[in-house]
């Protein structure tokens, strides 16, 4: 079976690597165009492109997915199946091209957490489990029939970076299981409406900067979950002396604060804690605007609290 793989970041590389190590025939890779990055604005290749080049897989990098030249090139590979992992939304002319369709790997237990940022939102919402799902693409984003899913437990202190790595491996395993079922003609697709079974759907829209600003009037648990759900990237933030303070890790102290939410308390040597609605968050790992990321004790050695 001839497969075209579509993806961009590290999350997708694990799935591509699993396909190759299982001797699946990946005939081409589609990924994002190279983009300027860093101070020198040098062109940066996606993680998927770097992997594909190292393994001598042809790479397509269309600016526009409806471009006739791209579509002709895609068709020329005569793929039986397309696989998409962490890529952009495909037009029907692309996802409907191969005879077996296009399989997507999504980092949630569909139909819950459809959208661009499922890993962040499950943590922000304080979920105790999530997972990965493979499904067949159709018109509306993340709504196709479910093929396979794998559940993953979430630790109470787990952050988005750690969960990303767990789901990346779970996604690769689930994709292989899906490909093998397709090869053996053993698929039993389940409509998402059937899987929903009356559950209220939770969405996972793209995270914007305003979503990352901490509201200290919220309960401690909500702020704690926001911080771990955005760590290490894009990172929740607050302000200290009119400078942006990114916060990556905290510890909860449930209490009845005698100060207003958002009040910063510190001994100047060992701790910083900030008041929330029903307690405090002890800051463990942080980054002040213009400085490197560091532990709180290191931060306090070089910063005088006002």
Secondary structure by P-SEA (a helix, b strand, c coil): cbbbbbbccaaaaaaaaaaaaacccccccccccbbbbcccccccccaaaaaaaaaccccccccccccaaaaaaaaaacccbbbbcccccccccccccccccbbbbbcccccccccccaaaaaaaacccccbbbbbbbccccccccccbbbbbbbcccccaaaaaaaaaaaaaaaaaaaaaaaaacccccccccccccccbbbbbcccccccccccccccaaaaaaaaaaaccccccccccccbbbbbcbbbbbbccccccccccccccccbbbbbcccbbbbbccccccccccccaaaaaaccccc
